Amino acid sequence: MIPAAGVHPGTAARAAGSAVPWLTVVSLAVLAAYADNFWIVSLRVSVGAIERTQAPFSSWLAESAVALPMFVLAVFAALMLARRWFGPAPSGRTVLVTGLLVAAAVTLIGAAELAASSATDYQLQLQLMDSGQHGAAQGLLPDQRQATLGLQLGSVAYGSAILLVTNLVVVGWSIAIGGGRLNVVRKQRRTPR
């Protein structure tokens, strides 16, 4: 292969060797997506609208699969940022910081998904309250709305903390299983000479 004009021959080899480690990206994203959505569905069953809690297992599987591309994007962005900051081979503390970046990125995605789920539950709960208020005292409705909103906001706050702890554990175990390493670039295969 003839290198392009103005391109150093070693640059093309380095660019080819710095490809994304898709096995790392996808495995971390799958673990985080399914762990986070477990908690999101669990919180929905605990405090959410009853219309959405009929089949929690199938909801967990479907929502995890739908959210997976966003988690892949979050892990990819965190690894690319770590590669830019620390180079292609993080070690020691930089592995810890890279793991924290990945955990923070997937927690942001999980928290956004939790907030969207809670907003949907809140709207469904308001519709249920409005439909049930025909024969009840009208004075209870504002208090019920306030209590429902407080419940959903508390769910998002506590749920986000649970997601952060879960993601720290998931990423930490992944790093531990990898022998204390976290690949940010794909390893080159050596070709025999």
C-alpha positions as CSV (number, residue, x, y, z in Angstrom):
1,M,0.0,0.0,0.0
2,I,1.4,3.4,-0.9
3,P,0.9,6.1,1.7
4,A,-0.9,9.3,0.7
5,A,1.2,12.4,0.1
6,G,2.1,14.1,3.3
7,V,1.1,11.1,5.5
8,H,3.9,9.5,7.5
9,P,3.9,5.7,6.9
10,G,3.6,5.0,10.6
11,T,0.6,7.2,11.0
12,A,-1.6,4.8,9.0
13,A,-0.5,1.9,11.1
14,R,-1.2,3.8,14.3
15,A,-4.6,4.8,13.1
16,A,-5.5,1.3,12.2
17,G,-4.4,0.1,15.6
18,S,-6.4,2.7,17.4
19,A,-9.8,1.4,16.4
20,V,-12.5,1.1,19.0
21,P,-12.5,-2.1,21.1
22,W,-16.1,-3.0,20.3
23,L,-16.1,-6.0,22.6
24,T,-15.4,-3.7,25.5
25,V,-17.9,-1.1,24.4
26,V,-20.7,-3.5,23.8
27,S,-20.1,-5.7,26.9
28,L,-20.0,-2.7,29.2
29,A,-23.1,-1.2,27.5
30,V,-25.1,-4.4,27.8
31,L,-24.2,-4.9,31.4
32,A,-25.1,-1.3,32.3
33,A,-28.3,-1.1,30.2
34,Y,-29.8,-4.3,31.7
35,A,-28.7,-3.5,35.2
36,D,-30.1,0.1,35.1
37,N,-33.3,-1.0,33.5
38,F,-33.8,-3.6,36.2
39,W,-33.9,-0.7,38.7
40,I,-36.0,1.5,36.5
41,V,-38.7,-1.2,36.2
42,S,-38.4,-2.1,39.9
43,L,-39.0,1.6,40.8
44,R,-41.9,1.7,38.4
45,V,-43.5,-1.3,40.0
46,S,-43.0,0.3,43.4
47,V,-44.2,3.9,42.7
48,G,-45.4,4.1,39.1
49,A,-48.6,3.9,37.3
50,I,-50.4,0.5,37.6
51,E,-51.0,0.5,33.8
52,R,-47.3,0.0,33.1
53,T,-46.6,-2.6,35.8
54,Q,-48.5,-5.6,34.4
55,A,-45.5,-7.5,32.9
56,P,-42.3,-6.3,34.6
57,F,-40.0,-9.0,33.2
58,S,-41.0,-8.5,29.5
59,S,-40.9,-4.7,30.1
60,W,-37.4,-5.0,31.5
61,L,-36.2,-7.0,28.5
62,A,-37.8,-4.7,25.9
63,E,-36.8,-1.4,27.5
64,S,-33.3,-2.6,28.0
65,A,-33.0,-3.6,24.4
66,V,-34.4,-0.3,23.2
67,A,-32.1,1.7,25.5
68,L,-29.0,-0.3,24.5
69,P,-27.9,2.0,21.6
70,M,-27.8,5.0,23.9
71,F,-25.7,3.0,26.4
72,V,-23.3,2.0,23.6
73,L,-23.0,5.6,22.6
74,A,-22.3,6.6,26.2
75,V,-19.6,4.0,26.8
76,F,-18.0,4.8,23.4
77,A,-17.9,8.5,24.2
78,A,-16.4,7.8,27.7
79,L,-13.7,5.6,26.2
80,M,-12.9,8.1,23.5
81,L,-12.5,10.8,26.0
82,A,-10.3,8.6,28.2
83,R,-8.2,7.8,25.2
84,R,-7.8,11.4,24.4
85,W,-6.8,12.3,27.9
86,F,-4.7,9.3,28.9
87,G,-3.5,7.8,25.6
88,P,-4.2,4.3,24.2
89,A,-3.0,2.3,27.2
90,P,-4.4,3.6,30.6
91,S,-2.8,2.1,33.6
92,G,-2.9,2.6,37.4
93,R,-5.0,5.6,38.3
94,T,-6.0,6.3,34.8
95,V,-7.8,3.0,34.6
96,L,-9.8,4.1,37.7
97,V,-10.6,7.5,36.2
98,T,-11.6,5.8,32.9
99,G,-13.9,3.4,34.8
100,L,-15.4,6.4,36.6
101,L,-16.0,8.2,33.3
102,V,-17.8,5.1,31.9
103,A,-19.9,4.8,35.1
104,A,-20.8,8.5,35.0
105,A,-21.7,8.3,31.3
106,V,-24.0,5.3,31.6
107,T,-25.5,6.8,34.8
108,L,-26.5,9.9,33.0
109,I,-28.3,7.9,30.3
110,G,-29.9,5.7,33.0
111,A,-31.0,8.8,35.0
112,A,-32.5,10.4,31.9
113,E,-34.4,7.2,31.1
114,L,-35.6,7.0,34.8
115,A,-36.8,10.7,34.6
116,A,-38.7,10.0,31.4
117,S,-40.3,6.9,32.8
118,S,-41.3,8.8,36.0
119,A,-42.7,11.7,33.9
120,T,-44.8,9.2,32.0
121,D,-46.0,7.5,35.2
122,Y,-46.9,10.9,36.7
123,Q,-49.0,11.8,33.6
124,L,-50.8,8.4,33.8
125,Q,-51.4,8.8,37.5
126,L,-52.9,12.3,37.0
127,Q,-55.2,10.9,34.3
128,L,-56.3,8.1,36.7
129,M,-56.9,10.7,39.5
130,D,-58.9,13.0,37.2
131,S,-61.1,10.1,36.0
132,G,-61.8,9.0,39.6
133,Q,-62.6,12.4,40.9
134,H,-66.2,12.6,39.7
135,G,-67.8,11.3,42.9
136,A,-65.0,12.3,45.3
137,A,-64.5,15.5,47.2
138,Q,-62.8,18.1,44.9
139,G,-60.6,19.4,47.7
140,L,-58.3,16.4,47.7
141,L,-57.1,16.7,44.1
142,P,-54.4,19.4,44.6
143,D,-53.0,17.5,47.6
144,Q,-53.0,14.3,45.7
145,R,-51.2,15.9,42.7
146,Q,-48.6,17.3,45.1
147,A,-48.0,14.0,46.8
148,T,-47.8,12.1,43.5
149,L,-45.3,14.6,42.2
150,G,-43.2,14.4,45.4
151,L,-43.3,10.6,45.1
152,Q,-42.0,10.6,41.5
153,L,-39.3,13.2,42.2
154,G,-38.1,11.2,45.2
155,S,-38.1,8.1,42.9
156,V,-35.9,9.9,40.4
157,A,-33.5,11.2,43.1
158,Y,-33.1,7.9,45.0
159,G,-33.2,5.9,41.7
160,S,-30.3,8.0,40.2
161,A,-28.2,7.3,43.3
162,I,-29.0,3.5,43.0
163,L,-28.1,3.6,39.3
164,L,-24.7,5.3,40.1
165,V,-23.8,2.7,42.7
166,T,-25.0,-0.1,40.4
167,N,-22.9,1.2,37.5
168,L,-19.8,1.7,39.7
169,V,-20.1,-2.0,40.7
170,V,-20.7,-3.2,37.1
171,V,-17.8,-1.2,35.7
172,G,-15.6,-2.1,38.7
173,W,-16.3,-5.8,38.3
174,S,-15.6,-5.6,34.6
175,I,-12.3,-4.0,35.2
176,A,-11.5,-6.6,37.9
177,I,-12.4,-9.4,35.5
178,G,-10.1,-7.9,32.9
179,G,-7.2,-8.1,35.3
180,G,-7.2,-4.4,36.2
181,R,-7.2,-3.2,32.6
182,L,-9.7,-1.4,30.5
183,N,-9.0,-1.4,26.8
184,V,-9.7,1.9,25.1
185,V,-8.1,0.8,21.8
186,R,-8.4,-2.5,19.9
187,K,-5.3,-4.6,20.1
188,Q,-3.5,-5.2,16.8
189,R,-3.2,-8.7,15.6
190,R,0.4,-9.6,14.8
191,T,0.9,-11.0,11.4
192,P,3.6,-13.5,10.8
193,R,6.6,-12.3,8.8
